Amino acid sequence: MGMTDVEVEQHDKLNSIIEILNRDKSGNIVLIGDIMLDCYIHGYANNLNSRAPVPVLRETHREEDVGAAAHVARGLQSIGYSGRIFGAVGDDKAGSKIIQYLENEDVDVSGIAIIEERVTTVKTRMLASRESLIQGEQLLLRWDVEEDEPIPEHALQVIYDQAIQNLDNADCVILSDYGQGVVYDSGVERIAKHAKELNIPIIADPKLTGLHRTHDVDWIIFQSRGFELMKRRIGESDDSLAAESLINSYGWKHLVVLAGGNGVTIYSKSEETVHAPCTLPQLRQVIGLIDAAVVAIAVSISNGLGVSDTALLTNAACECILSAEASDSFSLSKDMLIHQVGEIAWNLQVSKR
């Protein structure tokens, strides 16, 4: 049995996306957001502590990786899209590591403010399995080190001044909000005003408590849990009606919902809803899912892709993360993204033979 006309069209779109990714095009992206360091401690948890019902972790190895907006910046760079990241770190060891890690991968860090006596956000995850098991590593504990004091107003103004100065010829603006204070009301108002004057699309990965800063944003990204919370908040059980209500209330052009094993759905203000199903037989982890989706949407905008193609590319980027092996420091790369798009196209063709 051959492919239907719809499947043939999808197959052709996937191959077209591969051709686009193989080009040497380099987009100009302005990225503003919170920056942090992620630490992963791996090991075995075979026993409980004798004094309390808690597992004892025997460490085997540990990893460090840039997180939040810095993770997006690295993903963009690995895809081949130059841009500048604007944010802040403290003048401490963690901040220095973030700068060094990004510089090692040729990410432009000149827009990162180093603030004296500030603590850089560090999120540490402890992951373990029983020694007798080959797979099945689970999160035991996460602890966060972060600054209680807000970022100084003058530092924020400088960050946004620099970002605005870099808007010329930008393909899009990304707002990566992890609740650490870089994405704030007046700053977003300023960058949004200038971006709209230059007709530059804005992608936002918002905290639910920061939705008031996303009015008239072009692309909004939710994971399915956040979307479910918003549905309950507005008292709507139907996905399509809830998306329509949110789009109308906030003036968004597109609402992207990442649903893991249920794929990616894009609801739009003036276009039909598009769904790209997940093709993976097994999901391994979700850390970095939104960051990968942001990178994919930025690449789509830079290449003028339509909503349908954007859904396919975003789903492929999410599948790269969802299928990652035990290391939770996995980051999107151009080769991996091309491979995954090709896998989806191949599986679509093979399944109809």
C-alpha positions in Angstrom: 0.0 0.0 0.0 1.4 3.3 -1.1 1.3 6.7 0.7 -1.8 8.8 0.5 -1.6 12.3 -1.2 -1.3 13.9 2.3 1.5 11.6 3.3 3.3 12.2 0.0 3.0 15.9 0.7 4.4 15.5 4.2 7.2 13.3 3.0 8.2 16.0 0.4 8.1 18.7 3.1 10.4 16.7 5.3 12.9 16.3 2.5 12.6 20.0 1.7 13.4 20.8 5.4 16.5 18.6 5.1 17.7 20.6 2.1 17.1 23.9 4.0 19.1 22.6 7.1 22.0 21.6 4.8 22.4 25.1 3.5 25.0 27.4 4.9 22.5 30.1 5.7 23.2 31.8 9.0 20.4 33.7 10.7 20.8 36.6 13.0 18.9 36.0 16.3 18.6 38.3 19.2 18.1 36.3 22.4 17.3 37.8 25.8 16.8 35.7 28.9 17.9 34.1 32.1 21.2 32.3 32.2 22.1 29.4 34.5 24.4 26.5 35.0 23.1 23.0 35.1 24.9 20.3 37.0 24.1 16.5 36.8 25.4 14.0 39.3 25.0 10.4 38.2 25.4 7.2 40.2 23.9 4.2 41.8 21.3 4.1 44.6 21.3 0.6 46.0 20.5 1.2 49.6 18.6 3.4 52.0 20.3 5.4 54.7 20.3 3.7 58.1 19.1 6.8 59.9 16.4 8.0 57.5 14.3 6.5 54.6 16.3 8.2 51.9 18.4 6.6 49.2 22.2 6.7 49.3 23.8 7.9 46.0 27.1 6.4 45.1 28.4 8.9 42.5 29.9 7.5 39.3 30.3 10.7 37.3 29.1 14.3 37.0 28.5 16.8 34.2 28.0 20.5 33.9 26.2 22.3 31.1 24.9 25.8 30.3 21.2 26.1 30.9 18.1 28.2 30.2 18.8 31.0 27.6 22.4 29.9 27.4 21.3 26.5 26.3 19.2 28.1 23.5 22.2 30.2 22.4 24.3 27.1 22.1 21.6 25.3 20.2 21.4 28.1 17.7 25.1 28.2 17.3 25.3 24.4 16.7 22.6 24.7 14.0 24.8 27.4 12.4 22.7 30.5 13.3 24.7 33.3 14.7 23.2 35.6 17.2 23.9 37.3 20.5 22.6 36.4 23.9 21.8 39.1 26.4 21.5 38.3 30.0 23.4 38.3 33.3 25.6 36.1 35.5 27.4 36.7 38.8 31.1 37.4 39.2 31.5 33.9 40.7 32.9 30.5 39.6 29.6 29.4 38.1 29.3 32.6 36.0 32.9 32.2 34.8 32.2 28.6 33.8 29.1 29.6 31.8 31.1 32.3 29.9 33.9 29.8 29.2 31.6 27.0 28.0 29.8 29.4 25.6 33.1 30.9 24.3 34.4 27.4 23.7 31.5 26.9 21.3 32.0 30.3 19.6 28.8 31.8 21.1 29.0 35.6 21.3 29.0 36.4 25.0 29.6 40.2 24.7 25.9 40.8 25.7 26.2 39.0 29.0 26.5 41.3 32.0 28.7 40.1 34.8 27.3 41.6 38.0 29.5 42.0 41.1 28.5 40.2 44.3 25.7 38.4 42.5 25.1 34.6 42.8 24.8 32.8 39.4 21.8 30.4 39.3 22.9 26.8 39.5 20.5 23.9 39.3 21.9 20.5 40.4 20.1 17.2 39.7 21.1 13.9 41.2 20.1 10.9 39.0 20.5 7.3 39.9 19.5 3.7 39.2 20.2 0.4 40.9 23.6 -1.0 39.9 22.0 -4.2 38.6 19.9 -2.3 36.1 21.3 -1.3 32.7 18.7 1.4 32.2 16.1 3.2 34.4 18.0 6.2 35.8 15.7 8.4 37.8 15.8 11.8 39.3 16.4 11.6 43.1 16.8 15.2 44.0 17.2 18.7 42.6 18.6 21.6 44.5 18.9 25.2 43.3 21.3 27.9 44.2 20.0 31.3 43.1 20.0 35.0 44.0 17.2 36.4 46.1 17.9 40.0 45.2 16.6 41.4 41.8 19.0 42.3 39.1 19.9 46.0 39.5 17.8 48.3 37.3 20.8 50.0 35.6 22.2 46.6 34.6 18.9 45.6 33.1 18.7 48.8 31.1 22.1 48.2 29.7 21.2 44.7 28.7 18.1 45.9 26.8 19.9 48.9 25.3 22.5 46.5 23.8 19.8 44.1 22.6 17.9 46.9 20.9 21.0 48.1 19.1 21.4 44.6 17.6 18.0 44.5 16.1 19.0 45.7 12.7 18.7 42.8 10.2 17.6 40.4 13.0 15.4 37.5 11.8 13.6 37.2 15.2 13.8 38.0 18.9 13.6 35.3 21.5 12.5 36.0 25.1 13.6 33.1 27.3 11.9 33.6 30.7 13.0 31.3 33.6 11.9 33.6 36.3 15.3 35.0 37.2 14.5 38.6 36.4 16.1 39.3 33.0 12.7 39.2 31.3 10.8 42.0 33.0 7.9 44.3 32.2 9.5 47.5 31.0 12.4 45.8 29.3 10.0 43.6 27.3 7.9 46.6 26.4 11.0 48.3 25.0 12.3 45.4 22.9 8.8 44.5 21.7 8.2 48.1 20.5 11.4 48.3 18.5 10.9 44.8 17.1 7.4 45.5 15.9 8.6 48.8 14.3 11.1 46.7 12.3 8.6 43.9 11.7 10.7 41.3 13.5 8.8 38.3 14.9 9.1 37.6 18.6 9.2 34.1 20.1 8.4 33.8 23.8 8.9 30.9 26.3 7.0 32.5 29.2 6.4 31.7 32.8 2.7 31.4 33.4 3.0 34.2 35.9 4.6 36.4 33.1 1.9 36.0 30.5 1.0 39.7 30.9 4.3 40.5 29.1 3.4 38.4 26.0 0.6 40.5 24.5 0.8 40.5 20.7 3.8 38.2 20.7 4.1 36.1 17.4 5.0 32.7 18.8 4.2 31.4 22.3 5.5 28.0 23.5 3.8 25.9 26.2 4.6 22.4 27.4 1.4 20.3 27.7 1.3 20.7 31.5 1.4 24.5 31.2 -1.4 24.4 28.6 -3.5 22.2 30.9 -3.0 24.7 33.7 -4.1 27.5 31.4 -7.2 25.5 30.3 -8.3 25.1 33.9 -7.5 28.8 34.7 -9.9 30.0 31.9 -12.4 27.2 32.6 -12.2 25.5 29.2 -11.8 21.8 28.7 -11.5 21.6 24.9 -8.0 22.1 23.5 -9.0 24.0 20.4 -11.4 26.3 22.1 -8.9 27.0 24.9 -6.2 27.8 22.4 -8.6 30.1 20.5 -9.6 31.9 23.7 -5.9 32.4 24.7 -4.9 33.6 21.3 -7.7 36.1 21.2 -7.1 37.3 24.8 -3.4 37.9 24.4 -3.2 38.7 20.7 -0.8 35.9 19.9 -0.3 34.8 16.3 0.7 31.2 17.1 0.5 29.0 20.2 2.8 26.0 20.1 2.0 23.1 22.5 4.7 20.5 23.1 3.1 17.3 24.3 6.0 14.8 24.4 4.8 11.5 23.2 1.7 13.2 21.7 3.8 15.4 19.4 3.6 19.1 18.6 0.4 21.1 17.9 0.4 24.7 16.6 -2.8 26.7 17.0 -2.8 29.9 14.9 -4.8 33.1 14.9 -5.6 33.1 11.1 -4.5 29.7 10.0 -5.7 26.1 10.5 -4.4 24.1 13.4 -1.5 21.8 12.5 -0.4 18.7 14.4 2.8 16.7 14.0 2.7 13.4 15.8 5.6 12.0 17.7 7.1 9.0 16.0 9.3 7.7 18.8 8.6 4.2 20.3 10.2 5.2 23.6 10.7 8.5 25.5 13.9 8.8 27.5 13.9 12.4 29.0 12.4 15.8 28.5 15.1 18.3 29.8 15.7 20.9 27.2 12.5 20.3 25.3 11.4 23.9 25.1 14.8 25.1 24.3 15.0 22.8 21.3 11.6 23.9 20.1 12.6 27.6 20.4 15.7 26.9 18.2 13.6 25.1 15.6 11.0 27.9 15.4 13.8 30.5 15.1 15.3 28.4 12.2 11.8 28.2 10.6 11.3 32.0 10.8 14.8 32.6 9.4 13.9 30.5 6.4 10.4 31.7 5.9 8.8 28.4 6.5 5.0 28.1 6.9 3.2 26.8 10.0 2.9 23.2 8.7 6.7 23.0 8.0 7.4 24.7 11.3 5.4 22.0 13.1 7.3 19.2 11.4 10.7 20.8 12.2 9.7 21.6 15.8 8.5 18.0 16.3 11.8 16.6 15.0 13.8 18.9 17.3 11.7 17.7 20.3 12.2 14.1 19.2 16.0 14.7 19.4 15.6 15.6 23.0 13.1 13.0 23.9 15.2 10.2 22.4 18.5 11.3 24.1 20.4 8.8 26.0 21.0 8.9 29.8 23.0 12.1 29.7 20.6 14.9 30.6 23.0 17.5 29.3 22.0 16.6 25.7 21.8 19.6 23.4 20.4 20.0 19.9 22.8 19.9 17.0 22.5 20.4 13.2 23.6 16.9 12.4 21.2 15.3 14.9 18.3 17.5 13.7 18.9 16.6 10.0 19.1 12.9 11.0 15.9 13.0 12.9 14.0 14.7 10.1 15.3 12.1 7.8 14.2 9.3 10.1 10.7 10.6 10.3 10.6 10.8 6.4 12.0 7.3 6.1 9.6 5.8 8.6 6.7 7.4 6.9 7.7 5.9 3.6 8.6 2.4 5.0 5.4 2.1 7.0 3.4 2.3 3.7 5.3 -0.3 1.8 
